[in-house]
Amino acid sequence: MTEVSDRQAPRRRVPGPAKPSRAAQARRQAGPGARPVRRPGGPRPPAPKIIRLGSPRPRLRMVGLALTLVLSVFVVRLLQVQAVDASAYAARADQNRYVVHTLAAERGGITDRNGVALAISVDADDITADPTMFTRKQLGVDDGPEQAAALLAPILGQEQSALVKKLRTKNTRYVLLARRQTPQTWKQIKDLKSALADKAATDKGTANVLAGVFSDPSSKRVYPNGDLAAGILGWVNAEGKGGGGIEQQLNSELSGKDGKIRYAQSGGREVPTAGSTETPAVAGSDIELTIDRDIQWAAQNAISEQVKKSGADRGYVVVQDTQTGQILAMANSPGFDPNDLSQADATAMGNAALQDAYEPGSTAKVMSMAAVLEENAATPLTHVVVPNRLHRGDRLFQDDVDHGTWYLTLNGVLAKSSNIGTILATGQLGKTQAQADKVLYSYLRKFGIGSYTGLGFPGETKGILAPADKWSTSQQYTIPFGQGMSLNAVQAASVYSTIANGGVRVEPTLVRGTKDADGRYTEAATPKKTRVVSTKTAKELAQMLESVVDDEQGTGIKARIPGYRVAGKTGTANRVDPATGKYHGYTSSFAGFAPADKPRITVYCAIQNATKGSYFGGQICGPVYKQVMEFALKTLQIAPTGAKAANLPVSYKP
C-alpha cells in the first residue's frame, strides 16, 4: 500500500465542543437575575455599542514633526552662535563683562630754582556713572536719571539737564559726569548714596537712585601761590592738558604716561575673584624753573602797584641773570589766578612780556650806540652838536623836550636821550644813508631783534624788524631811536644783559632742569652764546649808561640805588594801540643792570598807556626798576663793588 506524506495527506476535521446557543450566551453575559431572553420569533434586542480606541500613529507623526522642526531651529541657531558668529558673540560677552579704565598718570610738579612749589597735583576724583543702573528694570521707577540728576547737579555745579542726558546714554556702562572733583565732593555724594541705600533697605518703595554713581581716582592741578608767575606757569584745561605757559610748552614731559586697568564687573562693581590686568601709569617729570619765587613776587608786586597808580593798560618786568641768561622773574600786570579761571580776564591770561610786540623807544638807543662804537664811527667823548630841530627825509625831528642847541658828547647824547643826536651819530655808520641802515640793521639782528628769544614759549612774538632795504624814509631815522620797529620785553632785557655780559649774548632760559619719575635729574641744555660787540665796546657802553642814572643831567636819576653803581636807560615811545592800529598814548620803559662795573642782574620794566600822572619812562618805570633791583641784589647777596664811577662828561663848551 503506497504511503502518503504528511504534506499530501488530507487533514482530518476533529469535532470541537458544541457552541452554546445565543440564548445561553446572552444568559451567561447577563449574569444571575437577568431577565430571560425572549424566545425566537419575538422582537430582536438592539446590538450593544462597542467603543474602540483611535489609531495613535497620525498624532505621533504630527508631534514628531513639530519636535523635529523645533530641534532644527535650535540646531541651526546653535551652529550660528558656536560656529559662524562664535568670535563676535565671544567679543560682545567679553565687552559686557569686562571694563577697561584709564589710570591717569600723576602730573609732574613745577618748582622755582630753589625747589619751592609753584604748581602741584593733589588727589581728586572723577565722578562716573553706569547708565544701565538707572533704568526702570534696575530701580523700579521711570525717572531714575531725573531724580539722580536733581541730587547731583548742585553738588557738581552742573546743569540738571546735562546730567540727565549722560545718565540716559545707551549702549554703555560708563559715562563721565565730572572731572577732578575734590575728595570732599565725592564724600558728599558717597554719604548721600549711603543714606539712600539705608532708606531703600527699610522702605521697599524707595529706590537708591545714586546706586550707579561711582568715582575714579584722579588728580587736580593746584597753584599754591595763586596768581604768582601765572603768566609763566599757564594752566591745565578740563582735559588735563596744559592750556598755556610752561604747562602747555612742556605738557608731554609733565603729563607722563597713562596706564590702564581691566577688570570683570557685575552690577557696576568689580568682581574681586575674577582677576584683573593692570598697566601702571608713569608719573610725569618735575620741572625746575630758573625763576626765584621771592624775586618774582617783588617784581609782580612792584609792577602791579605802578600799573594801578598810573591807570595803565598793562605792564611787565623781566629780571635776568646777566652771566647765565636765566630768567629770575617775569611779571605781568594785570594777571590771573590759574586756580579759578572762571574769574580770569581773557586778555590777561597770556604772558604779555613775551607776547606783546611794541615799539621800545629810547631804551633801544643803546644798540645804535653799540654799532657806532664798534664800527669806530665815534667814541664816548666825541662831540655832537644837537640842534633844536633836524630835517631828514620828509620829516622834521625833535627831542622830547624843547631846547636850544645842545653841545653834547656821545655819552651826553645817550644820557639826555637825544633823538636828534642819535640820528646824527648813526648817520656816521656809512657813506650813504642806505649803507648806514644796513650796518645798523646787522647789529639789531645780532642783539636778537626780529628773532625768537630761544625760550620756545607758546604765543611768543619775535617782534617786527623789516630788512634795511625795506625801511621807509621815516624808518631810516626813527629806528635808530627805537620807533618803527618792535620787540617784546624779554628781547629788550636780553639786549642789556648782552652789554652787561661783556658783549656776549646768552639765549634766555626759563627751565633749569627736569627730574623724571625715577628721580633722575637732568640739567637743561647749555644756552647758545653769540658775540655781538667787543668787550671794550661793552665796557664803554656800561660807563655811558651809568651817566644816565648818576649824572644830574641824566634822565634816569630815580633809578639810583645807594651804594651801588647802576647802569640804565629810560624810554618813552609813541604807542600803537592794538585795537585801532594807530598811535595812541605811550610806552614807558626803563632798562639797566647792576653793579655797573661788575654786572650780575638785569632789570627791564615797561608800562603801556599810562593815563594818570607822568608817562615818562624815567618817572614811572625808574622807581619800579630801583625797587626790584634792590630786592634782587639783597636776595642774591650781591655786594657793592666799592669802585668809583667813570663820570664821563655829558656836554662840552664850544
Disulfide bonds with the S-S distance in Angstrom:
none
